[in-house]
Amino acid sequence: MDNREEIYLDNAATSWPKPESVYQAVDNFNRQIGASPGRGSHSRTIAAGQIILEAREALAELFNIKDSSRIVFTGNVTEAINIGLKGILRPGDHVVISSMEHNAVARPLYSLEKQGVEVTVVQCAPDGSLDPCSVEKVITERTRLICLLHASNLTGTIMPIEEVGELAGRKGILFMVDAAQSAGVLPVDVEEQKIDLLAFTGHKGLFGPQGTGGLYIRPGIEIRPLIEGGTGSLSEQIYQPDFLPDQLESGTPNTPGIAGLCAGVKFIQETGLENIRGHEQELTDYLVQGLEEIEGVILYGPCDSRRQTAVVSFNIKGR
């Protein structure tokens, strides 16, 4: 990289720069601990396990999750979504999604559709918004799951997850939320918003390193493991453990990344989610208002910081 002044505008893909505490947490783990969690009884592996536990607890507090063991760490939100979709849906099941879903949702469902899962795509308005009534209209007796992104990576549009969560709960349907663009940016409360499965990534709004993510699974929901193998628990058995998080966490975890993720979540808690959101709204309004004054600029999405995240999409006529 050269030393020219740069304004980084790619935070919807990966947030940068990170808080200094995130860099320090990753470096401290690599230099001072370095061991695998749950794979021994020496002091370093115990310290590594403590970092994993601390990160789970921090995320549980942020998302109002009562039992942190229901949080499964993954390499990214795509993996988390695949675990949820492929671990729950079976041939004959019906799932409802919106037309704004990311390929992290659309592609796994396309694969499952070829295996006998029925997928209904509810069309969103031109600004990316979704009418909850349009979701209710397509529900059938076989509807097993509603999967909805919290905020669009294309337009920033905030989806009505509270209303859809209430609808799903009333109908006895599982509700899965893709929080890739909202975790650390918008309030996420699995109890208040009636979220059964919450998939999130660590490297965007949570300020963690790349290679981090997770899936929350409400108690009582059984998920078939996507990957099986060593977990550091019940190693004398040939069968995969049947309890979380071990059941869905096979192989050595990205502990340096999780240490950084924990530091990112703590930064959010110390700064205040409402303060981060308020600052982003000010910047969004400023940018939108400025773009609206430029001839030839075409804006997409709500163009209203109350109805979108700090993702602003635009085009220029003739370009």
N, C-alpha and C positions, 0 to 999 in steps of 0.2 A: 504493500500500500504506500502511496505517496503521502506527502505531508500537507497537501492542499486542504483548506477548510472544507468540511463536509457536514451537511445536514442529513442525518439518517432518517429515512421515511419508510422503512420496510419492517416496522414493528409488528405488523399483522402476520408476517412470516416468522420472524424471530426478534424479540426485543433486544436492543443494544443501544448504548452500553449498559451493562448490568450494574447494580449497586456494588460498591467496593467490597462489602461484606460477602457477596457471593463468590467473588474471585478468591477471597481469603479462605472461605470455607472449603472450597475445592482444593486449594493449595495445601491447606493445613491437613486435610485428610491424606492426600498423596504423600506428604512429607513426614507426617507425625504418626499416622495410623497404618494405612495401606493394606490392611488385612481384609479377608472375606468375612462378612457377618454370618453367624450361625454355623460356621464350619470348624469349630474347635472350642476350647475352653480357656485359651490364653488371653492375656489382658488386651491385646490388640483386636482380636476378633470380638471380644465383649464390647470394646469401645466402638467398633464399627456397627455392631448391633444396636447400640444405644443411639447412634446417629439415625439409623433407620426408624427406630421407635419415635424419636423426637420429631422427625419429619412427618410421620403419620399423625402424631398428636397435633402438630401445627396446622396441618391440612384439615383435620377433623374440626378444629376450632373455627377455621375460616369458613367452612361449609356447613357448620352446625350438624356435624355427624356425631352421634352419641357413642358409637363404638369404633375406635380407630382401626381395629383389626379388619373391618369391612372395607378398608382401602387397600387395593392391590396396586403395587407399583408396576409400571410398564415402561417400554422404551419411548413411547410417544402416544398421542391420543388415537392415532390410527390403530395401533395394536389394541388399545383399550376398547375401542368400538368393535373391532373384530371379535374380541373375547366375548363381549356382551351379545352381539348379534348371533354369532355362530354357536355360542354356548346355550342360547335360549330357544331360538327358532328351529322348528322341525317341519318336515313336509306336511302340507295341509294348513299350516298357520298362516295368518294374514297380518301384515305389518303396514302401518301408515307412516309416510314421510312427506315432507314438503318439497317443492320444486327447487328450493334454495340450498338443499343439502350438499355438503362437500363430497368429493369422491371417496373420502374415507368411509362414508356411509353408503353412497350410491353403488360403488363397485362391489363391496361384499354382498349387498342385497341382490345385485344382478346375478352374482354367482349362486346365491341361495335360491333365487327365482328359478334357475335351471334345475334345481333339486326339488322343486315342488312347493316352495314358499310363495305365497301370493303377495305382491307389492302394489300398493296404491299410492300414487304421487298426487298430492293436493297442490294445485297451482296457486302461486302467490301473486299479489298485485304487482304492477310494473315497478313500484318502489321497493319491492321485496317483502312487503308486509303480508301477514297471514291472518285470515279471519277464522277464529276458533270454530265457528259454526260450520265452516266448510270441512273441518276435520270430523266433526260429529256426524255429518251427513254420510260419510263413507265407511263408518264403523259397521262391522257385521258380527255375527255370532262367533266367527272364527278369528276375530281380531285379537291377537296375542300381545302386540306391542305397538306403541306410538313412539317414534324416534324423531326428535326435533332439535335442530341447532338452536342455541340460545341467542347468538348474534351472527350475522353473515360476514364471511371473510371477504365478500365482494362489495357489498354496499354498506356494511355496518348495521343494517337493520336489526333492531331488537325484536325478538319473537315473543309472543304472549305465552310464555311457559307456565305462568301461574294459572291462567285460564285452562290451558290444555292439560296441565297436571290435575286440576280439579275435575275436569271431564274424564280423564283416564281413571282416576280413583273412583269416581261415581259409577263408571261402567265396569270396574274390575279388570282393567287393562293395565299392563305394565307400561311405565313411562320412562324413557331413556332420553337424557339430554346430552348433547355434544357441546361442552363448554370450552372448546378450544379458544374461542375469541372472547369469552366473557370471564373466565376464571382470573381473579385478580383485578378485573376491570369493572364488573357489575356485581351487585350483591347476589350470592348464590347460597340458598338455604334449602337443604334437601327435605327438611320437615315442612317448612312453610309452603314451599313450592311443590310438595308431594312428588319428589323425584325418586324413582326406584333405582335407577342406574345413572350415575354421573361420570362421564368420560371427560378427562381434562389433560392438557399438555402442560409441561413445566417451563418451556422455553419462550413462551410469549408473555402474557400478562402477569405470570407468577415470578418472572425474572430469573428462573432457573436456567441451567445449561441445557443445550441440546441433548437429546437422548434420555429425557425424563418425561414421565407422564403417569397417569393412573386411572383406576376405575373404582368407583364406590358402588357397592351392591347392598341393597337393603336386606336386612335379616329376613329369612324365609324364602329367598330366591335361590334356586339351585341352578348352577351354571356348569356345563360340561367343560373341562379344561381344554384349551386350545393347544397347549404344550405341556408335556409331562416329563419329569426327570428328577434330579436331585434338588432337595429343598432344605437340607440341613436338619430335617426332623423325620422321625420314624424311619431312619435309614435302613433298619433291619427288615423292613417290609418291602415287598415287590410292588405293592399298590400305592397309588398316589394318595397323599393325605387328604382327608375329606373335610378339613376345616380351613377357614381363611385366616391369614392371607396365603398360607403355604400351598393350598390346593392349586392356586393360579399363579404362583411365583416360583417357577422352576429355573434353576441355573443361577450363577453368580449375578447379583444385582449390580447396577451402576451406582455403587455407593458414593464415589466422588461427586457424581451428578446429583444424587439425592441430598448430599450435604449442602451443595450449592442451592438446590431447590428449597431446602429448609430455611436457608438464610434469606432467600428471596421472599418467602412467605412471611417471615418475621419482619422484613423491611416493610411489607404492605401493612402488617398489623401495627407497626410503630408509626408509620406515616399516616395511616387512616385511609381505608378504601374510599370513604366519601370525599376526602381531600384529593386523592388521585383522580377520581371520577370528575370532580368539579374542575380541576385543572384541564383535563382532557376535553371537557365540554367547552371551556373558554377557547381553547385552541381550535377546536372543530368549528365553532361558530365564526371565529375570525377568518379561518381559511375559506369556509363556504361563502361568507359574505364577500370576501375578496375575489374569489373565482366568479361569482355571479356578476361582478362588475366588468369582467374581461369579455370582450366581444368574441364570439366563436367558441366559447367554452360550454360543453354539455355536461351537466352534473347528473349523477345517478344516485338513487336511494332517496331516503326521506328528506335530506338536507335540513335536518332539525336535530340538534344534539340531544334533545330529550328522547328521541326515538331511535337513536343510533349510537354506536360506539365511535371511537375516533378514527374509523376507517372512512375515508372520503375518496370516491371514485369519480373520475371525470375523463372527458375526451375533448379533443380540439377539432373542429370542423376542418376537413381537408387534410388532416394529418393521419 
